[in-house]
Amino acid sequence: MSIVLKLDVTGQPRGWLTINEAVLAYARSDVLYGIGDPLPPIFGGIQRISGARSRIDLQPIIALEGRVFGEFVPRLCNRTLFRRDDHRCIYCGKKFAKSNLTRDHVQPISRGGKDRWENVVAACKRCNFHKGSQTPEEANMPLLAIPFIPNSFEWHFLSEERILGDQMEYLSTQFKAERDWAI
């Protein structure tokens, strides 16, 4: 099923909508504007008196009316973390299936580290076990990349498996740097 990127009135990504949620937003006149090539139309019922069939043309990116909330805080989960790190162990550099990756805390929790984007990396099970509760320096396992907090645009890309071309084009304009996973 296609997914529609939801923007707030300022153009900031605020989530993904199912087709049904997007249709409802159009029907309620909550859509301020849409971006991108139209998706296949959604047809509804036939009006009894006129015989006209209802039709809603969706776009892959829509901005909705409403209040603008505070700064976007990206949720940390293994799926988006592993995608951020390109399914690579940040210690040995090899690519792995997500079932063979773990979340490693650069500064171990047992030593005051936090479970936050800037303190976690993808690590293969072997490297994570070898590092244990040490810092990368103590374990003589330097990081191959610096952990970072994805911005709203990057996080929305990382959180969704199937992204349409128009959505990718819109999101990638605000990536902090060129990313291998965004090619």
C-alpha positions in Angstrom: 0.0 0.0 0.0 1.3 3.5 -0.8 2.2 5.8 2.0 1.8 9.6 1.9 4.3 11.9 3.6 2.6 14.3 5.9 4.0 17.8 6.4 3.1 20.5 8.8 2.2 24.0 7.6 5.9 25.0 7.6 6.9 22.1 5.3 8.5 19.9 8.0 7.9 16.2 7.8 5.6 15.1 10.6 4.8 11.4 9.8 3.5 9.0 7.3 -0.2 8.5 6.4 -1.9 5.5 5.0 -4.0 5.9 1.8 -7.2 5.9 4.0 -5.8 8.6 6.3 -4.8 10.7 3.3 -8.2 10.3 1.7 -9.9 11.4 5.0 -7.6 14.5 5.2 -8.6 15.4 1.6 -12.3 14.8 2.3 -12.1 17.0 5.5 -10.4 19.7 3.5 -7.4 19.6 5.8 -4.9 19.5 3.0 -3.3 22.9 2.4 -1.2 21.8 -0.6 0.3 18.7 -2.2 3.6 18.0 -3.9 4.6 15.5 -6.5 3.0 13.6 -9.3 -0.5 12.4 -8.5 -1.0 8.9 -7.3 -3.6 6.7 -8.9 -7.1 8.2 -8.1 -9.2 6.8 -5.4 -12.9 6.3 -6.4 -15.8 6.3 -4.1 -19.5 5.7 -4.4 -21.9 6.9 -7.0 -24.2 9.8 -6.2 -27.8 8.6 -6.4 -29.3 11.7 -8.0 -26.6 12.8 -10.5 -25.0 9.4 -11.1 -21.5 11.0 -10.6 -18.9 8.9 -9.0 -16.7 10.6 -6.3 -13.0 10.7 -6.9 -10.0 11.9 -4.9 -6.7 12.6 -6.5 -3.9 12.1 -3.9 -0.3 13.4 -4.1 2.6 11.6 -2.4 3.4 14.6 -0.1 0.7 16.7 1.6 0.8 19.6 4.0 -2.0 19.6 6.6 -3.7 22.4 8.4 -3.1 22.5 12.1 -0.8 23.6 14.9 2.9 23.5 14.6 4.4 21.6 17.5 7.9 22.0 18.9 11.1 20.7 17.5 10.9 17.2 16.0 12.6 14.5 18.2 13.4 11.4 16.2 12.4 8.1 17.9 15.3 5.7 18.4 14.7 2.2 17.4 17.0 -0.5 16.0 15.4 -0.5 12.6 16.1 3.2 12.0 19.5 2.9 13.8 20.6 0.0 11.5 19.4 1.9 8.4 21.3 5.0 9.6 24.5 3.0 9.9 23.8 1.3 6.5 23.5 -2.1 8.2 27.2 -2.0 8.8 29.0 -2.8 12.0 30.6 0.5 13.0 33.6 -1.4 14.4 34.6 -3.9 11.7 32.9 -2.2 8.7 31.1 -5.3 7.4 27.5 -5.3 6.3 25.1 -7.6 8.1 21.4 -8.6 8.0 19.5 -6.9 10.8 19.1 -10.2 12.6 22.9 -10.2 13.1 23.2 -6.6 14.3 22.9 -5.2 17.8 22.7 -1.8 19.3 25.9 -0.9 21.0 26.4 2.0 23.4 29.6 3.8 22.6 29.8 5.0 26.3 28.4 1.9 28.0 25.2 2.4 30.0 26.9 0.7 33.0 29.4 3.6 32.9 26.9 6.4 32.6 26.2 6.3 28.9 22.7 7.1 27.6 20.4 5.4 25.2 20.5 8.3 22.7 21.3 8.6 19.0 24.6 10.2 19.6 25.7 7.3 21.9 24.5 4.3 19.9 25.8 2.5 16.8 25.1 -0.7 14.9 27.5 -3.4 15.8 27.7 -7.1 14.8 27.3 -9.5 17.6 30.9 -10.5 17.6 32.2 -6.9 17.9 29.6 -6.0 20.5 30.6 -9.0 22.6 34.3 -8.3 22.2 33.8 -4.6 23.2 31.7 -5.5 26.2 31.4 -2.7 28.7 34.5 -0.9 27.6 34.7 2.3 25.5 36.0 1.9 22.0 39.4 3.3 23.0 39.7 0.8 25.9 38.8 -2.1 23.6 41.1 -0.8 20.8 38.1 -0.7 18.5 37.9 2.7 16.9 34.6 3.9 15.5 34.5 4.0 11.7 31.7 6.6 11.7 30.5 9.1 14.3 27.0 8.5 15.6 24.6 11.4 14.9 21.0 12.4 15.4 19.1 12.3 12.1 17.2 15.4 11.4 13.4 15.2 10.7 14.0 14.7 6.9 16.6 11.9 7.4 14.5 10.2 10.1 11.4 10.1 7.9 13.5 8.5 5.1 15.0 6.0 7.5 11.7 5.1 9.1 10.0 4.0 5.9 11.0 1.1 3.7 9.2 2.1 0.5 9.6 5.7 -0.5 8.3 7.2 -3.8 10.7 9.2 -6.0 8.9 12.6 -5.2 9.2 11.9 -1.5 12.9 11.0 -1.8 13.5 14.1 -3.7 11.7 16.3 -1.1 13.4 14.6 1.9 16.9 14.5 0.5 17.1 18.2 0.0 17.5 18.6 3.8 19.9 15.7 4.5 22.9 17.0 6.6 25.4 15.4 4.3 25.6 13.0 1.4 24.7 9.5 2.7 25.4 6.1 1.2 22.0 4.9 2.2 20.3 7.8 0.4 21.7 7.0 -3.1 
